[in-house]
């Protein structure tokens, strides 16, 4: 697997596996409750015209994150 440092670097249409979160409570708890759990498959599906937020598909749902939040989630990029 090719490593990507943060979720902000996940290209649209590509998938990765969440490896960790560097954010602290209460934001960490919120992200975990939304499904951003290590080992979870995630895909970048849409980005607003302004560049943020970006919509991600994970655990059969879509969640939009701002760049600041996405920067605190590390992933491994899956091959195409």
C-alpha positions in Angstrom: 0.0 0.0 0.0 1.1 3.5 -0.8 1.1 5.8 2.2 -0.6 9.2 2.3 0.1 11.4 5.2 -3.4 12.8 5.7 -6.9 12.6 4.4 -6.5 16.0 2.7 -4.2 14.3 0.2 -6.7 11.6 -0.9 -7.5 12.3 -4.6 -11.1 12.4 -5.7 -12.4 9.0 -6.7 -9.6 7.2 -4.8 -10.0 5.0 -1.7 -7.8 4.5 1.4 -7.8 2.9 4.8 -7.9 5.2 7.9 -4.8 4.5 10.1 -5.2 7.0 12.8 -6.5 10.4 14.2 -4.2 13.0 15.7 -7.1 15.3 16.9 -8.0 15.4 20.7 -11.4 15.4 22.4 -14.1 16.6 21.8 -13.3 16.7 18.1 -11.8 13.2 18.2 -15.0 11.8 19.8 -17.1 13.5 17.1 -15.0 12.0 14.3 -15.1 8.5 15.8 -18.9 8.8 16.2 -19.1 9.7 12.5 -17.2 6.5 11.6 -13.7 7.8 11.2 -12.3 4.7 12.9 -8.8 3.2 12.1 -9.2 0.3 9.7 -12.2 1.9 7.9 -12.3 2.1 4.1 -12.8 5.7 2.9 -13.3 7.4 -0.5 -13.1 11.0 -1.5 -16.2 11.6 -3.7 -16.7 15.4 -4.0 -15.1 18.7 -3.3 -16.8 22.1 -3.3 -15.8 24.6 -5.9 -14.1 26.7 -3.2 -11.9 23.6 -2.4 -13.5 22.8 0.9 -15.3 21.0 2.4 -14.7 17.6 0.8 -17.3 14.8 0.9 -16.0 11.4 1.9 -17.9 8.1 1.7 -17.3 5.7 4.6 -19.4 3.1 6.4 -22.3 3.5 3.9 -22.7 7.2 4.6 -21.3 10.5 3.2 -19.6 13.0 5.5 -18.2 16.4 4.6 -15.0 17.6 6.3 -13.1 20.9 6.2 -9.4 20.7 5.4 -8.5 21.4 9.0 -10.4 18.3 10.2 -9.2 16.1 7.3 -5.6 17.0 8.0 -5.8 15.3 11.3 -6.8 11.9 9.9 -4.0 9.7 8.5 -4.6 7.0 5.8 -3.0 4.5 3.5 -3.9 5.0 -0.1 -5.2 1.9 -1.9 -4.0 1.0 -5.4 -6.3 2.0 -8.2 
